[in-house]
Amino acid sequence: MDALFFWVLAAGTVIASLLVIGQRNPMYSVLLLIVSFGALAGLYVLLGAPFVAAIQIIIYAGAIMVLFLFVVMLLNVPTEAGPESPGLHVGAGARRFGVVLAAVLVIELAWVFQREPMPAGWSGSGSSVYDVGIRLFREYAFAFEATSVLILVAMVGAVVLSRREPR
């Protein structure tokens, strides 16, 4: 039965992720990304990591996607501009940069799949929620705060970019 749930959730994640990049309406892309995050949280539950699943829902499907929806609605972009749109010219440099990033991703994936398996006795869930909280706010406090400031700056930037000039 778990195998059936796994395949349904895995297929849902992949299909929703592919539909995210195939939509012309940004609002549908954001909603499909929420579906993808939900299916991914289900996969975490099947792997025996309910804390990670809860964090996936609370942080990504909750907070981050609300920010994405806020920005999409604030900018009021009905559809993605197509290649025939005036003013949208993707140069060869941008395409080359995209190809390089895709190649780096493929190399990283190949490296991950070629790595040695985890050492014997390592279970993967060696920490409690308390231990995660202590490490997050002691060892990684600067990164945590820097991320929150970065999100705040991005939100303020979206508001500034979308404001209308008084006439």
N, C-alpha and C positions, 0 to 999 in steps of 0.2 A: 504494500500500500504506500509506503514511503517513497518507493521508486516512482510510482505514478504521480504523486505530489511533486517530486523533484522534477520530472519531465514536464509537467504542466507549468510549474513555476519558471523553469529554465526557458521553455518556449515563450512564455509570456514576457519574460525579461528581454529576450532577444528580439521578439517581434515588436514590442513597444519601443525598444531602443532604436530599431531600424525605422519605425514610423516617425520617431522624433525628428530625425534628420530628413525625412521625406515630406514633411508638411510644409505648405507655403504659409499657413496662418500660424504666427508665433504662439497664439493662445493655445491652439491644439497641441503644439509641440511641448509646451510647459505641462499641460494636463497629461499627456502621454508619458512624460518623464516622471511624473508622480506615480503613474501606474507601474513603470519600470522599477522605481525605488521600492514600491510596495511588494512587488514580486521578489525583488532581491532580499527584502526583509524576511519574506517567507522562506527563502533558501537558507538564510542564517538560522532561522528556527529549526529547520530540518537538520542543520549541521550541529545543533546543540549549543547555539550561542544566542540565547534569548536577549541578553543584555545588548549585544551588538545589533540585533534586530530592532530593539526598542530605540536605540540611539539612531539607527538608520531612519526610522519613522519620525522621531522627534526632531532631529537636526536637519536631515535632508528633505524629507517629504513635508515636514512642517515648516521650519524656519526659512531654509534656503529657497524652497519653491514659492513661499509666500513673497519673498523678496523678488524673485523672478517675475511672478504674476504682477506685483506692484509696478515693477519697471516696465513690463510689456504694456500694462494698462495705462501707465503714466505717459509713455511715449506715443500711445495710440497709433501703433503701426498695424494697419489692417492685414497686409500680406507682405511676404518677403519680396524685395525687388528682384526681378529677373534679369538675365543677361542683356535683354533688349532695352532695359531702362536707361535713360540718359543719366550720366554722372556715375554709373557703376562700371568701372573699368578695372578688372583685376589684371595686374601686369604679370609678366613672366617671372619676376622676382618673387612675388607672393606665391605663385604656383610652385616654384622651386622650393621655397621655404616649407610649404605644405608637404611636398614630396619628401624632403629631408626629415621632417617631423614624423611622417608615417614610417619611413625606414628605421628611424631610431626606435619607434614603438615596436616594430617587428623584431628588431635585434634584442630589445629588452625582453619581449615575450619568449623568444628562442632561448635566451639566457636563463630565464626563470624555469622553463621546462627542462633544461639540461642540468640544473643544480642537483646536488646530492639530496637525498631525502632527509627529513628531520632526524636528529639524534634519537636513539632509543631512550624511552622514558619521558620524552617531551610530549605533553598532551595538547599543547596549543592554547589551553585556557588556564594558565597558571596563576591567574590573579582574580581576586574578588572585586566587586564593584568598589569597595572601600579602597583597595590598593590602586585601582585605576584612578579614582578621585585624588588620592594623595599624590600619585606621580604626576597627574595632570596639573595640579595647582602648586606643586613644589618644583619639580624638575622642568616642567614645560609651561610655567606661568607666563613667561615672556612671549612665547609663540602663541599661546592662547589669547593674550591681550592684543598682540599685534594683529592676529586674525580678526578680532572684533573691531579694531580700529580700521582695518582694511575694508571690511564690509560696510562700516559706517561711511567711510570716504566714498565708496562706490555708490551708495545710496544717495548721498548728497550730490555727487557728480551727476547722477541720473536726473535729479530734480533740477539742477542748474541747466543741464543740457536741454531739458524739455520745457523750460518755462517760456512763456510767450512774451515778446517785447510789447510794452504798452504803445498804443498808437496815438 
